[in-house]
């Protein structure tokens, strides 16, 4: 009996000793564990803990929240570790230290692409240290002014994307480390240098250059009105000069002295296949009391009036064709086309033929679209005079309008002289010849004495009206 009692006292003493066992605190000192009553926990377990860090009563959670310690998933339960507040330095697993549990945020930056073409910049968000994606090459319109070989350029050429310091961005090697704006770099077309050409203005200098460097096509783009232009001759074989405007603003070329603003073709016996195209919003302006028409197309020459071209404001006394005259030879026929919204208006041939247009021998004049011959005045053929009594001159009217022209004699709209031929596509087009004034044949007059002119509508002979 005494033995049992002694054994029980021994067990009790051991338990007391274990509860207050000493430990080394790391400084060669010892203390007796004193476990706190507050539960400590992490995501999976709970325990009681001594101030030295020793744990007891370690057990898995029961429920969520835990029925023993109250831990709920998602809550923060500090468990100090040796990260010193830097999440990148933490090497422990599942310690629930708030610092260690923070998500390590990787920075991202904005790359802005400024196309320098009037459009809004575009952007990319790029993770730090990565490369940006190369966007589709942008485009940029170009407004040309001056003389160009061939057609005038309409766009700049994209070169590269540049950094703020002017160096090129390498989409393969360069990485993004901060917000950055990349700007498009462009090259713009350059016009032909005509500074040293003969002439006092861009029109005269351009014609001088084209005549000296014939055999090609050239385009002259006007960015402003050009006044006091001397008479010009375009006479090189296989050479085309197009004169047009920059955009939709009217650009005037005004004759500075009596004469023809443009002569197209050869002025000698050998024909020339020179061609002049007037396009865009270019207006050719004549003079009061002039001696010649604004344009003369001769001996192999060719004229094309397009866009919103105007031939206007020319008054000649005793000369054919107030606005335009065309006459070829048996070795060099001439052609004139008038399309788009081209206009020949407000010209006068006092005491002579063709207030707007004179069409002579070996010449074909074709009119279409919304082209207009209007408000011209002449002794005969207020709008158009066809034929010179020698060889065929042909006017083909596929469209357009001939209106409000006046003559003091015959043919308010059109006068058809011997060897002259007027071909109207159909009755509908014929109706566009109207509101002209004359003493005889207000709209169309056919000369019938000796060799008469020819007038057909839709392939059928027609009469004066």
Order of alpha helices (4+ residues) and beta strands (2+ residues): alpha-beta-beta-beta-beta-beta-alpha-beta-beta-beta-beta-beta-alpha-beta-beta-beta-beta-beta-beta-beta-beta-beta-beta-beta-beta-beta-beta-beta-beta-beta-beta-beta-beta-beta-beta-beta-beta-beta-beta-alpha-beta-beta-beta-beta
